Amino acid sequence: MSQKRIQINIDAEGNIKAETLGIHGAKCLDYVSILEDMLDAQSVESKFTADYAVSEAVLIADQGVGNES
Amino acid sequence: MSLEIILVPMAIALITKANSKASEKATNANSHQVAVETRMKNSTLLNNAMKNIGCTTTFTKTEIAASLNSLDFTFTQNADGIWKANFVAGTTVQAAEQIISQIDAAYGIEVQAEVLRKIKERAPQTGMTLESETINEDSSVTVVLAVNQA
């Protein structure tokens, strides 16, 4: 299992950009509220990367194999 | 990498910096007063920022009186908790904006430090471990948190 990480960049104006790393599919969304609470901040924008779709497809495929067995 | 999130700290109003603006109103026929709207909301960080650039500050219940380079001004907070700077009559818009720009830059650094402090203090409570901290050329700071897996 790959290590799950959160990378957070805070610029000198106080703006924050966070990225989830190695966290697949919809589980990423859990980290929006976790980061908001941890940083006392409000999310104003979030977007899935291409990796999200790949990860989600892999998860669905895995579940499909599991259901057949 | 699966999700990118842009966050704005509560200490910063949800307006773009471009929306910060100076306004000028006549106090009498010969005198105009300049006010500058800011994005700043946290009084402690604002006070620290002003002290860091050499302002003298005095807090009252409703305002912060400040002085820099012999220029006097006060900060008052609106209903949304956003601080607005009011300059004494005779101050030019340019001078007012220059001072607020200096304070805003110092405030940004205070917010950055505060966010970093919260990350270090709170990450362990949310099952994360600080793995690295890097100061970048643009003065931003990047931290990587490892999510502890059961």
Backbone of each chain as ProteinMPNN parsed JSONL, in Angstrom:
{"seq_chain_A": "MSQKRIQINIDAEGNIKAETLGIHGAKCLDYVSILEDMLDAQSVESKFTADYAVSEAVLIADQGVGNES", "coords_chain_A": {"N_chain_A": [[0.85, -1.187, 0.0], [0.617, 2.188, -0.952], [2.126, 5.097, 0.561], [0.045, 7.44, 2.122], [-0.293, 10.881, 1.673], [-0.398, 14.4, 2.489], [0.197, 17.33, 0.851], [1.04, 20.599, 1.596], [1.037, 23.943, 0.664], [1.95, 27.125, 1.701], [1.708, 30.401, 0.865], [3.506, 33.587, 0.913], [1.58, 35.452, 1.251], [-0.305, 34.301, 2.705], [-2.024, 32.539, 1.513], [-3.348, 29.287, 0.838], [-2.549, 26.156, -0.581], [-3.457, 22.897, -1.094], [-2.663, 19.454, -1.647], [-3.718, 16.168, -2.17], [-1.973, 13.134, -1.867], [-1.526, 9.976, -3.155], [-3.927, 9.159, -2.192], [-6.847, 7.666, -2.894], [-9.652, 8.029, -5.15], [-12.979, 8.884, -4.016], [-12.393, 9.21, -1.354], [-10.626, 11.211, -1.029], [-12.108, 13.512, -0.684], [-12.788, 13.616, 1.976], [-10.71, 14.886, 3.159], [-10.989, 17.563, 2.712], [-12.668, 18.816, 4.629], [-11.22, 18.056, 6.872], [-8.819, 19.437, 6.542], [-9.802, 22.061, 6.526], [-10.657, 22.313, 9.179], [-8.281, 21.831, 10.574], [-6.614, 23.914, 9.75], [-8.035, 26.177, 10.276], [-9.465, 27.348, 8.125], [-11.089, 28.158, 5.001], [-12.327, 26.293, 2.323], [-12.102, 27.274, -1.012], [-11.936, 26.464, -3.527], [-11.776, 23.429, -5.302], [-10.362, 20.712, -7.052], [-10.42, 17.699, -8.937], [-7.693, 15.756, -9.965], [-6.314, 14.281, -12.974], [-5.411, 11.896, -12.142], [-7.201, 11.141, -10.24], [-9.436, 10.107, -11.622], [-8.303, 7.872, -12.799], [-7.584, 6.428, -10.549], [-10.096, 5.991, -9.432], [-11.273, 4.414, -11.393], [-9.708, 2.153, -11.221], [-10.369, 1.303, -8.667], [-13.087, 0.691, -8.997], [-12.877, -1.356, -10.866], [-11.494, -3.208, -9.329], [-13.395, -3.756, -7.385], [-15.325, -4.934, -8.967], [-14.113, -7.341, -9.769], [-13.924, -8.516, -7.298], [-16.631, -8.931, -6.692], [-17.346, -10.878, -8.471], [-16.111, -13.136, -7.675]], "CA_chain_A": [[0.0, 0.0, 0.0], [1.448, 3.386, -1.01], [1.948, 6.027, 1.682], [-0.868, 8.565, 1.872], [0.308, 12.135, 2.124], [-1.009, 15.684, 2.133], [1.216, 18.383, 0.654], [0.408, 21.909, 1.804], [1.899, 25.094, 0.38], [1.408, 28.397, 2.211], [2.538, 31.462, 0.297], [3.823, 34.685, 1.831], [0.378, 36.261, 1.45], [-1.189, 33.527, 3.575], [-2.903, 31.652, 0.744], [-3.007, 27.873, 1.051], [-2.905, 25.185, -1.62], [-3.175, 21.546, -0.59], [-2.842, 18.356, -2.598], [-3.654, 14.831, -1.586], [-1.051, 12.275, -2.621], [-1.688, 8.55, -2.833], [-5.251, 8.911, -1.602], [-7.582, 7.394, -4.121], [-11.1, 8.144, -5.279], [-13.786, 9.845, -3.263], [-11.844, 9.395, 0.001], [-9.933, 12.51, -1.029], [-13.013, 14.578, -0.25], [-12.775, 13.675, 3.447], [-9.618, 15.755, 3.61], [-11.37, 18.98, 2.59], [-13.109, 19.295, 5.95], [-10.112, 17.848, 7.834], [-7.88, 20.567, 6.375], [-10.483, 23.291, 6.969], [-10.63, 22.352, 10.647], [-6.895, 21.894, 11.055], [-5.968, 25.185, 9.398], [-8.978, 27.285, 10.47], [-9.525, 27.943, 6.789], [-12.271, 27.82, 4.213], [-11.967, 25.9, 0.957], [-12.783, 28.119, -2.0], [-11.856, 25.788, -4.826], [-11.125, 22.118, -5.275], [-10.527, 20.013, -8.337], [-9.782, 16.4, -9.049], [-6.694, 15.652, -11.028], [-6.535, 13.135, -13.864], [-5.079, 10.711, -11.357], [-8.399, 10.742, -9.503], [-10.257, 9.258, -12.485], [-7.596, 6.594, -12.94], [-7.695, 5.731, -9.269], [-11.483, 5.575, -9.27], [-11.506, 3.316, -12.322], [-9.041, 0.975, -10.663], [-11.164, 0.858, -7.527], [-14.306, 0.067, -9.513], [-12.467, -2.622, -11.466], [-11.164, -4.121, -8.236], [-14.648, -4.176, -6.754], [-15.98, -5.833, -9.908], [-13.452, -8.648, -9.671], [-14.298, -9.065, -5.99], [-18.025, -9.359, -6.722], [-17.504, -12.071, -9.305], [-15.52, -14.322, -7.048]], "C_chain_A": [[0.893, 1.247, 0.0], [1.121, 4.317, 0.157], [1.003, 7.158, 1.279], [-0.248, 9.815, 2.459], [-0.576, 13.325, 1.752], [0.142, 16.686, 1.99], [0.515, 19.732, 0.741], [1.431, 23.002, 1.522], [1.21, 26.353, 0.896], [2.282, 29.506, 1.661], [2.676, 32.63, 1.278], [2.652, 35.644, 2.026], [-0.642, 35.531, 2.328], [-2.137, 32.595, 2.832], [-2.412, 30.208, 0.84], [-3.455, 27.03, -0.14], [-2.515, 23.806, -1.098], [-3.417, 20.519, -1.681], [-2.799, 17.038, -1.839], [-2.773, 13.97, -2.489], [-1.273, 10.83, -2.192], [-3.003, 8.225, -2.144], [-6.23, 8.812, -2.764], [-9.084, 7.643, -4.015], [-11.732, 9.161, -4.352], [-13.28, 10.073, -1.839], [-11.099, 10.725, 0.126], [-10.798, 13.598, -0.412], [-13.061, 14.713, 1.266], [-11.763, 14.705, 3.934], [-9.928, 17.241, 3.435], [-11.758, 19.514, 3.97], [-12.026, 19.105, 7.005], [-9.142, 19.029, 7.757], [-8.512, 21.883, 6.824], [-10.413, 23.423, 8.483], [-9.21, 22.54, 11.165], [-6.295, 23.276, 10.865], [-6.83, 26.402, 9.738], [-9.111, 28.061, 9.161], [-10.781, 27.466, 6.073], [-11.833, 27.423, 2.809], [-12.769, 26.741, -0.022], [-12.769, 27.471, -3.38], [-11.239, 24.419, -4.608], [-11.356, 21.446, -6.62], [-9.802, 18.679, -8.292], [-8.755, 16.446, -10.168], [-7.031, 14.432, -11.88], [-6.305, 11.84, -13.103], [-6.294, 10.195, -10.59], [-9.212, 9.761, -10.337], [-9.623, 7.881, -12.639], [-7.78, 5.775, -11.666], [-9.096, 5.171, -9.083], [-11.778, 4.381, -10.155], [-10.889, 2.031, -11.787], [-9.847, 0.419, -9.504], [-12.416, 0.128, -7.987], [-13.986, -1.299, -10.102], [-12.172, -3.652, -10.387], [-12.432, -4.669, -7.58], [-15.39, -5.162, -7.644], [-15.408, -7.233, -9.835], [-13.876, -9.335, -8.376], [-15.717, -9.615, -5.998], [-18.223, -10.658, -7.488], [-17.023, -13.318, -8.589], [-16.422, -14.861, -5.938]], "O_chain_A": [[1.801, 1.371, 0.822], [0.002, 4.329, 0.671], [1.158, 7.756, 0.214], [0.253, 9.816, 3.583], [-1.387, 13.258, 0.828], [0.951, 16.856, 2.902], [-0.475, 19.978, 0.051], [2.537, 22.994, 2.061], [0.051, 26.62, 0.579], [3.476, 29.554, 1.957], [2.041, 32.652, 2.333], [2.716, 36.543, 2.864], [-1.7, 36.07, 2.651], [-2.966, 31.931, 3.455], [-1.211, 29.95, 0.913], [-4.572, 27.166, -0.638], [-1.368, 23.585, -0.709], [-4.281, 20.703, -2.538], [-1.948, 16.829, -0.975], [-2.828, 14.072, -3.714], [-1.212, 10.507, -1.005], [-3.168, 7.143, -1.581], [-6.412, 9.766, -3.521], [-9.693, 7.492, -2.956], [-11.117, 10.152, -3.959], [-13.694, 11.03, -1.185], [-10.959, 11.285, 1.213], [-10.306, 14.485, 0.285], [-13.34, 15.793, 1.787], [-11.94, 15.317, 4.987], [-9.204, 18.088, 3.958], [-11.24, 20.536, 4.419], [-11.921, 19.905, 7.934], [-8.702, 19.55, 8.782], [-7.845, 22.722, 7.428], [-10.145, 24.502, 9.01], [-8.975, 23.319, 12.089], [-5.551, 23.757, 11.72], [-6.409, 27.537, 9.515], [-8.895, 29.272, 9.111], [-11.436, 26.508, 6.485], [-11.055, 28.136, 2.175], [-13.98, 26.897, 0.131], [-13.499, 27.882, -4.282], [-10.299, 24.265, -3.828], [-12.41, 21.598, -7.237], [-8.731, 18.544, -7.701], [-8.952, 17.107, -11.188], [-7.922, 13.653, -11.543], [-6.929, 10.817, -13.388], [-6.419, 9.0, -10.32], [-9.632, 8.715, -9.843], [-10.309, 6.859, -12.612], [-8.092, 4.585, -11.712], [-9.273, 4.037, -8.64], [-12.451, 3.44, -9.732], [-11.479, 0.955, -11.89], [-9.994, -0.796, -9.369], [-12.77, -0.919, -7.445], [-14.707, -2.271, -9.88], [-12.548, -4.819, -10.507], [-12.535, -5.854, -7.265], [-16.009, -6.107, -7.156], [-16.157, -8.21, -9.839], [-14.146, -10.536, -8.34], [-15.985, -10.648, -5.383], [-19.134, -11.435, -7.204], [-17.482, -14.425, -8.871], [-16.086, -15.857, -5.299]]}, "seq_chain_B": "MSLEIILVPMAIALITKANSKASEKATNANSHQVAVETRMKNSTLLNNAMKNIGCTTTFTKTEIAASLNSLDFTFTQNADGIWKANFVAGTTVQAAEQIISQIDAAYGIEVQAEVLRKIKERAPQTGMTLESETINEDSSVTVVLAVNQA", "coords_chain_B": {"N_chain_B": [[-1.403, 11.961, -6.535], [-4.494, 13.348, -6.146], [-6.478, 15.176, -5.485], [-6.798, 18.658, -5.57], [-6.793, 21.443, -3.471], [-7.83, 24.701, -2.762], [-7.425, 26.92, -0.169], [-8.571, 29.452, 2.081], [-7.393, 31.153, 4.83], [-9.212, 31.823, 7.89], [-8.444, 34.211, 8.904], [-8.251, 35.892, 6.824], [-10.179, 37.904, 4.722], [-12.711, 36.893, 2.417], [-12.074, 38.121, -0.142], [-10.622, 39.316, -3.145], [-7.265, 40.488, -3.456], [-7.205, 42.575, -5.208], [-9.571, 43.767, -4.79], [-9.24, 45.299, -2.578], [-9.334, 48.604, -1.659], [-8.902, 52.156, -1.873], [-10.726, 54.875, -0.568], [-12.026, 58.143, -0.786], [-13.242, 60.802, 1.07], [-14.922, 63.897, 1.477], [-14.312, 65.869, 4.278], [-14.681, 68.428, 4.927], [-14.939, 71.517, 3.144], [-12.308, 71.942, 2.366], [-10.844, 69.754, 3.017], [-10.025, 66.296, 2.831], [-10.764, 62.942, 3.709], [-9.091, 59.879, 3.841], [-9.836, 56.485, 3.359], [-9.035, 53.037, 3.629], [-9.941, 49.93, 2.496], [-9.361, 46.643, 3.692], [-8.122, 43.224, 3.613], [-7.824, 42.08, 5.998], [-8.504, 40.362, 9.065], [-7.861, 39.388, 11.582], [-7.128, 40.576, 14.711], [-4.916, 40.262, 16.412], [-2.894, 39.261, 14.737], [-2.785, 41.381, 12.99], [-1.897, 43.423, 14.66], [0.642, 42.407, 15.339], [1.789, 42.428, 12.783], [1.854, 45.159, 12.206], [3.577, 46.087, 14.194], [5.879, 44.804, 13.398], [6.665, 46.23, 11.179], [7.324, 48.597, 12.225], [5.327, 50.252, 13.22], [3.67, 52.207, 15.716], [1.255, 51.198, 18.04], [-2.022, 51.448, 19.466], [-4.501, 49.955, 21.3], [-8.029, 50.218, 21.527], [-11.388, 49.641, 22.697], [-12.881, 49.648, 20.384], [-11.283, 50.298, 18.228], [-8.055, 50.381, 16.532], [-5.454, 52.461, 17.089], [-2.882, 53.864, 15.191], [0.498, 54.65, 14.168], [2.819, 55.617, 11.75], [5.858, 56.595, 10.416], [5.325, 59.269, 11.138], [2.729, 59.514, 10.346], [-0.622, 59.382, 11.105], [-3.17, 56.991, 11.766], [-6.219, 55.062, 11.965], [-7.61, 51.858, 12.687], [-10.694, 50.36, 12.054], [-13.265, 47.941, 12.626], [-15.503, 46.26, 10.458], [-18.936, 45.037, 10.142], [-18.534, 42.467, 9.269], [-16.206, 41.792, 10.42], [-13.922, 42.687, 9.215], [-10.998, 44.629, 8.925], [-10.685, 48.129, 8.499], [-8.826, 50.827, 7.303], [-8.451, 54.135, 8.437], [-7.447, 57.251, 7.561], [-5.883, 60.299, 8.7], [-7.18, 63.523, 7.928], [-5.973, 65.046, 5.005], [-4.057, 63.244, 4.299], [-2.625, 61.646, 1.507], [-4.095, 59.583, -1.06], [-2.278, 57.897, -2.245], [-0.178, 57.736, -0.337], [-1.558, 56.546, 1.756], [-2.329, 54.081, 0.639], [0.151, 52.975, 0.213], [1.157, 52.544, 2.789], [-0.756, 50.72, 3.768], [-0.319, 48.653, 2.023], [2.244, 47.85, 2.822], [1.647, 46.987, 5.425], [-0.147, 44.953, 4.824], [1.499, 43.109, 3.503], [3.193, 42.367, 5.595], [1.282, 41.277, 7.235], [0.459, 39.054, 5.771], [2.701, 37.416, 6.051], [2.565, 36.938, 8.778], [0.176, 35.486, 8.859], [0.94, 33.244, 7.396], [2.872, 32.147, 9.142], [1.229, 31.562, 11.291], [-0.508, 29.64, 10.216], [1.331, 27.588, 9.726], [2.095, 27.058, 12.356], [-0.288, 26.009, 13.35], [-0.539, 23.713, 11.792], [1.629, 22.169, 12.728], [0.919, 21.869, 15.376], [-1.606, 20.656, 15.279], [-1.654, 18.52, 13.443], [-0.784, 15.951, 14.474], [-2.992, 15.348, 16.051], [-4.896, 14.746, 14.203], [-4.148, 12.431, 13.119], [-1.869, 12.58, 11.526], [1.539, 12.991, 10.433], [4.212, 15.25, 10.524], [6.248, 15.333, 7.809], [8.061, 16.672, 6.161], [9.439, 19.996, 5.749], [9.703, 22.752, 3.762], [11.294, 25.703, 2.775], [10.596, 27.801, 0.181], [11.898, 29.405, -2.845], [10.267, 31.556, -3.483], [9.452, 32.422, -1.055], [7.31, 31.045, -0.1], [6.058, 28.306, 1.89], [6.39, 24.843, 1.975], [4.857, 22.051, 3.257], [4.9, 18.577, 3.996], [2.677, 16.146, 4.929], [2.44, 13.026, 6.413], [-0.023, 10.572, 6.232], [-1.083, 8.752, 8.851], [-1.407, 5.3, 8.815], [-3.675, 2.82, 9.773]], "CA_chain_B": [[-2.114, 13.246, -6.493], [-5.873, 13.091, -6.534], [-7.353, 16.33, -5.282], [-6.149, 19.924, -5.233], [-7.735, 22.283, -2.718], [-7.391, 26.053, -2.426], [-8.07, 27.337, 1.078], [-8.275, 30.804, 2.573], [-7.5, 31.187, 6.281], [-10.269, 32.677, 8.433], [-7.866, 35.532, 9.196], [-8.274, 36.684, 5.588], [-11.517, 38.042, 4.156], [-12.848, 36.243, 1.118], [-12.074, 39.062, -1.26], [-9.312, 39.3, -3.777], [-6.469, 41.649, -3.084], [-7.543, 43.657, -6.133], [-10.756, 44.452, -4.292], [-8.846, 46.255, -1.557], [-9.32, 49.882, -2.364], [-8.947, 53.375, -1.069], [-11.794, 55.801, -0.918], [-11.732, 59.468, -0.273], [-14.476, 61.574, 1.229], [-14.678, 65.256, 1.972], [-14.747, 66.136, 5.651], [-15.195, 69.791, 4.787], [-14.674, 72.03, 1.799], [-10.885, 71.939, 2.035], [-10.139, 68.601, 3.563], [-10.555, 64.986, 2.46], [-10.275, 61.851, 4.539], [-8.872, 58.68, 3.036], [-10.047, 55.206, 4.034], [-8.601, 51.919, 2.796], [-10.486, 48.632, 2.881], [-8.321, 45.613, 3.666], [-8.586, 41.831, 3.682], [-7.354, 41.578, 7.286], [-9.583, 40.132, 10.023], [-7.388, 38.961, 12.901], [-6.521, 41.749, 15.345], [-3.599, 39.916, 16.969], [-1.943, 39.183, 13.623], [-2.654, 42.746, 12.468], [-1.035, 44.155, 15.6], [2.013, 41.899, 15.133], [2.272, 42.89, 11.471], [2.163, 46.592, 12.293], [4.787, 46.252, 15.016], [7.026, 44.313, 12.618], [7.143, 47.235, 10.217], [7.706, 49.801, 12.958], [4.192, 51.08, 13.651], [3.261, 52.205, 17.113], [-0.173, 50.883, 18.041], [-2.764, 51.535, 20.726], [-5.806, 49.316, 21.167], [-9.17, 50.577, 22.37], [-12.421, 48.619, 22.513], [-13.486, 49.669, 19.055], [-10.36, 50.598, 17.138], [-6.613, 50.358, 16.771], [-4.821, 53.704, 16.636], [-1.517, 53.531, 14.779], [1.286, 55.727, 13.592], [4.031, 55.17, 11.059], [6.499, 57.714, 9.715], [4.598, 60.495, 11.514], [1.388, 59.516, 9.759], [-1.547, 58.739, 12.045], [-4.356, 56.362, 11.185], [-6.901, 54.134, 12.87], [-8.31, 50.731, 12.073], [-11.981, 49.99, 12.635], [-13.725, 46.665, 12.088], [-16.89, 46.328, 10.005], [-19.818, 43.985, 10.67], [-17.99, 41.161, 8.881], [-14.939, 41.586, 11.118], [-12.796, 43.093, 8.363], [-10.443, 45.91, 9.365], [-10.604, 49.205, 7.517], [-7.92, 51.875, 7.798], [-8.942, 55.505, 8.238], [-6.302, 58.157, 7.702], [-6.228, 61.676, 9.075], [-7.411, 64.421, 6.792], [-4.756, 65.581, 4.413], [-3.234, 62.133, 3.802], [-2.939, 61.344, 0.113], [-4.491, 58.195, -1.342], [-1.049, 57.147, -2.539], [0.522, 57.463, 0.921], [-2.379, 55.604, 2.521], [-2.244, 52.76, 0.013], [1.52, 52.476, 0.403], [1.252, 52.028, 4.162], [-1.59, 49.518, 3.892], [0.37, 47.606, 1.269], [3.31, 47.369, 3.714], [1.025, 46.242, 6.526], [-0.733, 43.741, 4.254], [2.593, 42.162, 3.245], [3.618, 41.848, 6.904], [0.157, 40.467, 7.725], [0.535, 37.78, 5.05], [3.761, 36.612, 6.682], [2.021, 36.514, 10.071], [-0.812, 34.423, 8.593], [1.712, 32.067, 6.994], [3.459, 31.573, 10.357], [0.132, 31.04, 12.104], [-0.961, 28.392, 9.584], [2.375, 26.585, 9.996], [2.0, 26.692, 13.771], [-1.466, 25.147, 13.513], [-0.238, 22.405, 11.194], [2.518, 21.419, 13.627], [0.204, 21.591, 16.617], [-2.83, 19.868, 15.11], [-1.513, 17.346, 12.575], [-0.802, 14.68, 15.223], [-4.353, 15.087, 16.556], [-5.738, 14.243, 13.118], [-3.543, 11.205, 12.589], [-0.853, 12.884, 10.51], [2.879, 13.279, 10.941], [4.972, 16.173, 9.667], [7.333, 14.578, 7.178], [9.083, 17.617, 5.707], [9.078, 21.408, 5.667], [10.651, 23.364, 2.83], [11.082, 27.114, 2.443], [10.847, 27.923, -1.253], [12.514, 30.673, -3.29], [9.261, 32.632, -3.484], [9.108, 32.626, 0.358], [6.247, 30.16, 0.356], [6.559, 27.157, 2.646], [5.684, 23.607, 1.63], [4.989, 20.961, 4.236], [4.315, 17.303, 3.601], [2.182, 15.383, 6.075], [2.162, 11.611, 6.153], [-1.255, 10.135, 6.887], [-0.79, 7.5, 9.566], [-2.337, 4.263, 8.395], [-3.881, 1.825, 10.84]], "C_chain_B": [[-3.54, 13.049, -6.98], [-6.79, 14.297, -6.408], [-6.509, 17.546, -4.918], [-7.186, 20.824, -4.567], [-7.098, 23.644, -2.461], [-8.16, 26.477, -1.18], [-7.665, 28.755, 1.436], [-8.438, 30.793, 4.094], [-8.601, 32.139, 6.743], [-9.757, 34.085, 8.722], [-7.898, 36.455, 7.986], [-9.702, 36.717, 5.044], [-11.554, 37.427, 2.766], [-13.05, 37.273, 0.011], [-10.707, 38.971, -1.902], [-8.582, 40.572, -3.393], [-6.829, 42.852, -3.961], [-8.757, 44.435, -5.652], [-10.445, 45.437, -3.169], [-8.698, 47.611, -2.225], [-9.379, 51.045, -1.392], [-10.139, 54.203, -1.516], [-11.515, 57.118, -0.216], [-13.052, 60.203, -0.097], [-14.147, 62.927, 1.855], [-15.176, 65.373, 3.398], [-15.212, 67.584, 5.769], [-14.733, 70.298, 3.414], [-13.211, 71.885, 1.388], [-10.147, 70.664, 2.419], [-10.828, 67.293, 3.16], [-9.955, 63.926, 3.373], [-10.193, 60.594, 3.674], [-9.104, 57.437, 3.895], [-9.628, 54.085, 3.079], [-9.198, 50.624, 3.343], [-9.371, 47.597, 2.773], [-8.962, 44.23, 3.65], [-8.365, 41.264, 5.084], [-8.486, 41.476, 8.306], [-9.097, 39.858, 11.44], [-6.617, 40.093, 13.572], [-5.135, 41.458, 15.904], [-2.545, 39.898, 15.858], [-1.718, 40.576, 13.02], [-1.724, 43.562, 13.356], [0.426, 43.716, 15.44], [2.612, 42.443, 13.841], [2.679, 44.364, 11.542], [3.432, 46.833, 13.106], [6.023, 45.839, 14.218], [7.537, 45.324, 11.594], [7.381, 48.588, 10.898], [6.575, 50.717, 13.351], [4.11, 51.097, 15.176], [1.748, 52.001, 17.113], [-0.766, 51.042, 19.432], [-4.149, 50.949, 20.491], [-6.837, 50.0, 22.056], [-10.227, 49.501, 22.109], [-12.89, 48.537, 21.067], [-12.512, 49.921, 17.915], [-8.904, 50.401, 17.544], [-6.078, 51.677, 16.211], [-3.366, 53.378, 16.317], [-0.827, 54.743, 14.183], [2.524, 55.133, 12.939], [4.576, 56.356, 10.266], [5.734, 59.022, 9.912], [3.218, 60.615, 10.878], [0.456, 58.733, 10.689], [-2.745, 58.142, 11.311], [-4.977, 55.434, 12.219], [-7.498, 52.996, 12.049], [-9.625, 50.521, 12.807], [-12.482, 48.744, 11.919], [-15.182, 46.787, 11.64], [-17.683, 45.14, 10.539], [-19.323, 42.588, 10.332], [-16.643, 40.883, 9.547], [-13.711, 41.984, 10.31], [-12.322, 44.488, 8.775], [-10.316, 46.893, 8.207], [-9.74, 50.318, 8.107], [-8.481, 53.251, 7.447], [-7.794, 56.468, 8.53], [-6.767, 59.572, 8.031], [-6.37, 62.519, 7.808], [-6.088, 64.983, 6.288], [-3.818, 64.499, 3.9], [-3.61, 61.846, 2.354], [-3.333, 59.871, -0.027], [-3.253, 57.339, -1.547], [-0.31, 56.765, -1.254], [-0.232, 56.426, 1.744], [-2.249, 54.189, 1.953], [-0.86, 52.143, 0.207], [1.671, 51.869, 1.798], [0.447, 50.737, 4.313], [-0.964, 48.352, 3.134], [1.499, 46.99, 2.103], [2.731, 46.503, 4.835], [0.464, 44.921, 6.008], [0.34, 42.682, 3.999], [3.073, 41.537, 4.557], [2.538, 40.937, 7.494], [0.171, 39.08, 7.062], [1.567, 36.85, 5.672], [3.303, 36.104, 8.053], [1.024, 35.369, 9.895], [-0.085, 33.133, 8.228], [2.282, 31.36, 8.239], [2.386, 30.924, 11.231], [-0.387, 29.712, 11.537], [0.057, 27.276, 9.852], [2.313, 26.111, 11.449], [0.837, 25.729, 13.998], [-1.225, 23.755, 12.932], [0.582, 21.563, 12.173], [1.797, 21.005, 14.91], [-0.908, 20.563, 16.414], [-2.69, 18.609, 14.266], [-1.533, 16.04, 13.373], [-2.197, 14.318, 15.727], [-5.265, 14.53, 15.474], [-5.089, 13.044, 12.427], [-2.53, 11.45, 11.494], [0.473, 13.247, 11.17], [3.593, 14.211, 9.975], [6.198, 15.446, 9.121], [8.443, 15.502, 6.697], [8.522, 19.03, 5.687], [10.136, 22.101, 4.828], [10.292, 24.829, 2.617], [11.505, 27.31, 0.993], [11.402, 29.302, -1.612], [11.542, 31.84, -3.26], [8.741, 32.936, -2.074], [7.87, 31.844, 0.799], [6.893, 28.996, 1.116], [5.72, 25.943, 2.263], [5.936, 22.586, 2.727], [4.33, 19.712, 3.668], [3.941, 16.55, 4.867], [1.944, 13.94, 5.644], [0.907, 11.236, 6.924], [-0.966, 8.784, 7.535], [-1.855, 6.465, 9.208], [-2.419, 3.184, 9.468], [-3.429, 0.452, 10.375]], "O_chain_B": [[-3.757, 12.626, -8.115], [-7.768, 14.42, -7.145], [-5.621, 17.471, -4.068], [-8.315, 20.947, -5.043], [-5.961, 23.726, -1.998], [-9.389, 26.404, -1.138], [-6.557, 29.198, 1.132], [-9.512, 30.458, 4.594], [-8.892, 33.135, 6.08], [-10.535, 35.037, 8.779], [-7.612, 37.647, 8.096], [-10.351, 35.679, 4.922], [-10.563, 37.438, 2.036], [-14.073, 37.281, -0.675], [-9.737, 38.584, -1.25], [-9.189, 41.588, -3.052], [-6.765, 43.998, -3.516], [-8.967, 45.588, -6.029], [-11.261, 46.297, -2.839], [-8.013, 47.742, -3.24], [-9.841, 50.923, -0.258], [-10.504, 54.22, -2.692], [-10.848, 57.169, 0.817], [-13.883, 60.225, -1.005], [-13.218, 63.061, 2.652], [-16.318, 65.022, 3.699], [-16.041, 67.912, 6.618], [-14.185, 69.528, 2.625], [-12.907, 71.723, 0.206], [-8.95, 70.531, 2.163], [-12.056, 67.201, 3.151], [-8.789, 64.006, 3.758], [-11.092, 60.292, 2.89], [-8.623, 57.356, 5.025], [-9.841, 54.177, 1.871], [-8.987, 50.27, 4.503], [-8.537, 47.667, 1.87], [-10.186, 44.093, 3.669], [-8.679, 40.101, 5.339], [-9.323, 42.373, 8.409], [-9.838, 40.071, 12.4], [-5.578, 40.524, 13.07], [-4.264, 42.328, 15.871], [-1.453, 40.444, 16.013], [-0.611, 40.91, 12.597], [-0.869, 44.3, 12.865], [1.332, 44.549, 15.409], [3.769, 42.859, 13.797], [3.713, 44.761, 11.006], [4.256, 47.676, 12.753], [7.085, 46.448, 14.346], [8.7, 45.278, 11.192], [7.612, 49.595, 10.229], [6.816, 51.848, 13.774], [4.444, 50.113, 15.836], [1.043, 52.568, 16.278], [-0.101, 50.803, 20.44], [-4.879, 51.387, 19.602], [-6.549, 50.325, 23.208], [-9.97, 48.55, 21.37], [-13.254, 47.462, 20.59], [-12.879, 49.772, 16.749], [-8.573, 50.273, 18.723], [-6.226, 51.972, 15.025], [-2.696, 52.693, 17.09], [-1.458, 55.712, 13.759], [3.187, 54.263, 13.503], [3.841, 57.027, 9.541], [5.527, 59.782, 8.966], [2.617, 61.689, 10.874], [0.714, 57.574, 11.015], [-3.261, 58.724, 10.356], [-4.347, 55.07, 13.211], [-7.84, 53.16, 10.878], [-9.662, 50.507, 14.038], [-12.164, 48.516, 10.752], [-16.006, 47.353, 12.359], [-17.155, 44.33, 11.301], [-19.652, 41.627, 11.027], [-16.011, 39.862, 9.274], [-12.586, 41.652, 10.683], [-13.125, 45.405, 8.952], [-9.902, 46.541, 7.103], [-9.906, 50.699, 9.266], [-8.923, 53.497, 6.325], [-7.246, 56.478, 9.633], [-7.876, 59.982, 7.691], [-5.758, 62.247, 6.776], [-5.207, 65.344, 7.069], [-2.886, 64.79, 3.15], [-4.793, 61.809, 2.016], [-2.95, 59.031, 0.787], [-3.186, 56.201, -1.083], [0.129, 55.626, -1.094], [0.371, 55.542, 2.353], [-2.08, 53.224, 2.699], [-0.729, 50.927, 0.349], [2.252, 50.795, 1.953], [0.919, 49.774, 4.917], [-1.07, 47.2, 3.556], [1.694, 45.775, 2.098], [3.254, 45.434, 5.148], [0.583, 43.89, 6.671], [0.118, 41.497, 4.249], [3.326, 40.334, 4.626], [2.843, 39.953, 8.167], [-0.074, 38.067, 7.717], [1.336, 35.648, 5.803], [3.616, 34.978, 8.441], [1.019, 34.41, 10.667], [-0.451, 32.055, 8.697], [2.187, 30.139, 8.37], [2.608, 29.873, 11.832], [-0.669, 28.777, 12.287], [-0.325, 26.15, 10.17], [2.459, 24.922, 11.734], [0.96, 24.756, 14.743], [-1.648, 22.749, 13.502], [0.271, 20.397, 12.416], [2.038, 19.927, 15.454], [-1.13, 19.703, 17.267], [-3.528, 17.713, 14.363], [-2.235, 15.105, 12.986], [-2.547, 13.141, 15.821], [-6.286, 13.913, 15.776], [-5.439, 12.695, 11.3], [-2.351, 10.604, 10.618], [0.52, 13.736, 12.299], [3.583, 13.995, 8.763], [7.066, 15.004, 9.874], [9.624, 15.171, 6.804], [7.311, 19.239, 5.618], [11.325, 22.045, 5.143], [9.145, 25.163, 2.319], [12.643, 27.015, 0.626], [11.381, 30.231, -0.805], [11.943, 32.982, -3.037], [7.728, 33.615, -1.91], [7.432, 31.968, 1.943], [8.092, 28.739, 1.003], [4.491, 26.011, 2.231], [7.08, 22.296, 3.078], [3.331, 19.788, 2.952], [4.767, 16.341, 5.755], [1.313, 13.686, 4.618], [0.78, 11.538, 8.11], [-0.648, 7.807, 6.857], [-3.054, 6.733, 9.293], [-1.413, 2.705, 9.991], [-3.521, -0.517, 11.13]]}, "name": "protein", "num_of_chains": 2, "seq": "MSQKRIQINIDAEGNIKAETLGIHGAKCLDYVSILEDMLDAQSVESKFTADYAVSEAVLIADQGVGNESMSLEIILVPMAIALITKANSKASEKATNANSHQVAVETRMKNSTLLNNAMKNIGCTTTFTKTEIAASLNSLDFTFTQNADGIWKANFVAGTTVQAAEQIISQIDAAYGIEVQAEVLRKIKERAPQTGMTLESETINEDSSVTVVLAVNQA"}
